[in-house]
Amino acid sequence: MNKNEQPILSVRGLKQYFKSGFGRNKLIVKAVDDISFDIYRGEVFSLVGESGCGKTTTGRTIIKLYEPTDGEIFFLGRRIAAGTLSLKEEIKRIKAETKEKLRAITDETEKAKIKEESEKRIAELKAEIEQRKIDTKREDRELMKKMQMIFQDPVASLNPRMVVKEIIAEGLRIAGEKNDQVITKRVNEMLNTVGLLPEHATRYPHEFSGGQRQRIGVARALATSPEFIIADEPVSALDVSIRAQVINLLNDLRDNFGITILFVAHDLSLVKYFSDRIAVMYYGKIVEMADKNELFNNPLHPYTRSLLSAVPLPDPYYERKRVRIPYNPSVHDYRVDKPSFREIKPGHFVYANDEEFERYKKELKD
């Protein structure tokens, strides 16, 4: 991993909001609320946090299963999706601000100048909105087949009416491959890669164990030779022994094929073993991000400390004395001093306001 090279994936100000209810009861659920990060070629970047914090939604938005509400997503140097909320809000602000200025001015020449500047800026914003919509809707199969996803539930993500060959080959067919001999050869290669046999290609998903089904999901993701894989809690539904097999498989894929992985999980002990860098999410925001060793050795945000205190160790003496640290969001006073996501030391970022930031810096020095 070379931080000087261009990231394989860049996320900038990503927001994913969902509307719930109708009429006056309509609510806006901020599943992902203004997050930014880069992922570099060959690394495993993990998103961790409790259920419902926005990890899976982030992955699904990156792979374009959802259209982003706001922010931009760049993959291999090209913008593949972008939201328009902030631009629309900026247009509203400019219109309101212009209206107020015009009320206070009597000179017609000055009014005309203000209107012209306002209309020019609004036209630029509208053009950017249209371009973002085009980038989001564009179907570039050659680019997007380089990004694949392994889903959390191997039962729900595999079509029960399709045999394994067709499940793995589906991505190849969508990418334009029509030669059945080429498809069969590629399917067999993928089955061998994930530790299954070519004769498994004629079976249905229900004929396999949970671990084998997840291997089929991995084979499907690998079929189009991707450079980047989003692994959405790929082992959470599996037994402990099977988890190790799947994680070791993903490790081998990274080493042998140079695949970059966005790993979504809530098991911190697993994440520490498997990741290069970790981002901790809470209620749609990334509250801390750092190299795995730095994060475990110097956790700064109270939520990160709470998560780490809940990690069990196979040591009965340690477990007897382990103190769990509860997280209380009310410890943050953001009424006046607003927080932002900032770098507190090279590679270590934390979500904090000015007062918290200075306190965290002092804790690092101590």
N, C-alpha and C positions, 0 to 999 in steps of 0.2 A: 504494500500500500504506500503510494507516494502522494503526500498531501499537495505537492507542487503541480501535479497533473490535473487535468480537468476531471471533475467528478463524473461518474457514470450516471448518477441521478442527483438532481438538485430540486429541493422543495422550498418554495419561497412564499411565506405568508399564507399558507394553506388554511382555508376555512371550509368546513362542510356542515351546513345547517339543514335541519329537517323541520318541516312544518307538521304540527300535530293538532287535531281538532278542527272545528269549523266556526266561522263567524266570530263572535266576541270571545269565544273560548279557545280560539286558535293560539297555539304556543309555538315558539321557535326553540328547537332543541339544538344547542351548539355542540354537536358531536366532536368536531375538530375545530379549534378556535385559534387561528393564527400561529401556526408552527412552521419552523424553517430548519432544514438540515441538509447536509451533503453526504452522499455515500460514494466511496472511492473503489476503484476496480480491485477485485480480489478480496475485499474485506467482508466480514459478517457484522452488520449493524443491527442491533436489537432494540426493539421498542418494548418496554415493560410497564406494567401498571395493573391495577385491579380491573376486574370485569366492568365494562361499560365506560372505560376512560377514553376510548377513541382509537385504540390500536388497530383493530380490524378495519374500521372505517377508513383510516389513513391508507392502509394497504389497498383496499378496494378502490379508493379514489385515485391512487397512483396508477393502478392498472386500467383505469377508465371504466370500471363497473358503475361508478357514480360520476356525475359531472360536478366539479368543484364549485362551491358557492363563491369563493374568492381565492386569490393567490395564483401562483404559477407552478407548473411541474415541467422540468426539463429532463429529457432522457437522451443520452448520447449526444448532448449538445443542442438538441432541438426541443422547442416547446411542444409538448404533446397535449396539454390541457391547461385551461386557465379560467378562473371565475371572474365575474364582472361586478360584484357587489360594491367594492370600494370605488370603482369608477362611476357607477350610478350615483352613489352617495356624494361623490365629488361634484358631479353635475348639478345635483340639487343644492349643494352648498354654494356653488358659483352663482346659480340663478338667484338664490336668496340674498347673497352678498351684493350682487349687482343691483337688485331691486332696492336695497337699502341705500346704496350709493346714489342711485338716480333720484331718490326722494330728497336727498340733501343737497343736490346740485341744481342750479337754475340755468347755468350756461349751456346752450344747446350744442356748441362745439365739443365741450367736455363730455356731455352726455353721449354724443355720437361716438366719441373715442372709446369711452368705457363700454358701450354696447358692442362695438367692433371687436375689442379685445376679449370680451366675454364670449361672444359668438365663435370667435376663432378657437379659443380654448375648449369650448364645448364640442365643437366640430372635431377637434383632435381626439378628445376623449371618446366620442361616439365611434370614430374610426377604429380606435384601439379596442373598443367593445366588440365591434364586428369582426376584427381580426382574431380576437380571443375565441369568439364563437366558432370561427372557421377552423382554428387550430384544434379546438376541442372535438369538433365533429369529424375532422379529417380522418380517413381510414388509411393509414400507411401500414400495410400488412408486413412489409419487409422490416420495418422498424419495430413494430409491436410484437412480432414473433420472437424478438430477442428478449422480451420480458414475459415471464410466465408466473403462475401462482400455484402453490400447493395449499389446498384448503384444509380447514381444521378437522372437519368430520368426513372421514373417508367413505362412510356409508351414504351420506346425503350428497356428496360431490361426485359420485360415480353413478352413471345411468344404469339402473338394474336390468334394463331391457337390452343392453348392448354387451357383447362379449368383449373381453379385454383388448383384443386386437383393434376393434372399432373405437374403443375408448381412447387408446393411445394414438391411433391413426387420425382421429378427428382433427387435431390441430394441423397435421400434415395436409389433409384434404382441404381445409380452409385456406391454408397457405398456397394452395394451387397444385399440389402433387397429385397426379392421376394414375401413375404407373403402379399397378398393384404389386408387382415384384419388388419395386423399390420400397413401397410402404411396408410389405411383409418383412423385408430385410431390416429396415429401420426399427420396426416393432420388436423383432427378435433381439436386436442389439441392445435396445433399451431394457428389455426384460432381463437380459444377462447382466447389464450394468447395475441394476437394482437388486440382484440376487434371486431373480425368479428364472423360470425355464421357458423356452419357446412353446412347449406344449400347453402352458397356461393360457396362451393367447385365445384358445377356443372356449374358455370357461367364462362364467358369469361372476359378477362381484360377490354374490352371496355364497359362493363356493370357497371363499378365502377367509383367513383369519383377519383380525383388525390390522395387525402389522403388515400382512401381505397386501391388504387393500391400500394402506398408505403408501406402500412401495409402488403400487400401480399408479397412484396419484403422482408420485415422484417421476415415474417413467413417462407419464403423459406430459408433465411439465418439461422434461428433457428432450422430448421428441423433435422439437423444432430448433434444437441447438441454441438455447437462450444464453445470453450473457448475464442476465440478472433474474433472480428468482425471489418472489415474495413468499415466504413460508409462514402461513398464518396458524400459529399454535399447532404445528403438524404432529405433535406427540401428546397433546393434552388428553386425548381420548384413548390412549394406549397404556398397557401395563408397563411397569417400571423396566423390566428386562427388554421389552420390545422397544421402549423409548431409546435405550442405549443403542440398539441396532440401527434405528432410523437416524439418530444424530450422527453416529459413526459413518453411515452412508452419506449424509450431507457433507460431512467433513472430507470424505474421500472425493466427492464430486468437486468440492472447492479446490482440493489439491491437484486432482487429475485434469480438470477441465477449466480451472481458473474462473469459476462462476462466482459472481458477487451475490450476496444474500441479504435481504431484509428479513430478519427473524422476529416474529411477533410472539411474545410469551409472557407468562406471569410467574414462572418458576425461576427465581433468581439464581439458585445454585446451578441450574442447567445453563442459564444465560452466561454465567461467569465462565463456565467450561468452554462454551461454544463461540462466544463473541469476541470481537476486537474492540468495538465501542458500544456504549449503551446509552439510550435516551429514556428517561423516566417520564411517563405521562400521568397526568392527573386532571380529570374533568376537561379533557379536550386540549390541554396545554402541555408542552414539554417543560417540566420544572427543573430538570438537571440533565446534563449530557457530558460524558467524559469517556476516556479510555477505561476499560473494565477494571483494571487494577487501581487506577486513580479513583474511580467511583466507589469501589469497595473500601479503599483505605482512607479516603477523605470525603465522605458524604457530607454535603452542606445543607441541602434543603431538608426541612423537617419531615417531609413526606418520604424522601429517599431513606432517611434514617429509620423511619417507621417500617418501611418495607424490609430493609436489611435486618431489623431486629426480629422479624418474623421467620427468617430463614432457619430451618432446623438443621442440626448437625448430628451425625451418628455417634454422639458421645454422651452417654447418660450423665456424666458429671457436669459437663457444660450445660446440658439441657435443664438440669435441676436449678442451676443458677441463672439461666438466660432470662433477661428482663425484656419484655416486649414494650416498645415505645409507641403509645397511641398517638395518632396524628389528629390535631385539632386545627382546622383551617382558620379559626378565629384568632390565632396567634399573629396573623398578618393584618396589619392596618394599612389598607390601600385607599383610604378615603381621600387623602390629599397627595401623599407621596406615591405616585403610580409605579407599578413594577414594569420591568422589561427583561427580556432574555439577553444576558450579557456574559462576556468572557471574563472570568475572574482570574484565570491563569491560562497559559497556552493549552488549548484543547479542552479546557474545563469550563462549561457554561452553566449558569444558574439563573433561574427566574426570580428576580428580587427587585425591591425598590432601593433607593439610595442608602437608607439607614441599614437595611438588611445586608446590602452589598458590602458596606464597610465592616459590619460585624463578621461576615463570612471571611473577609480578607484577613481580619485579625485572628480568627480561629485557625486559618491555614498557617499563619506565621507561628502561632503558639504550638 
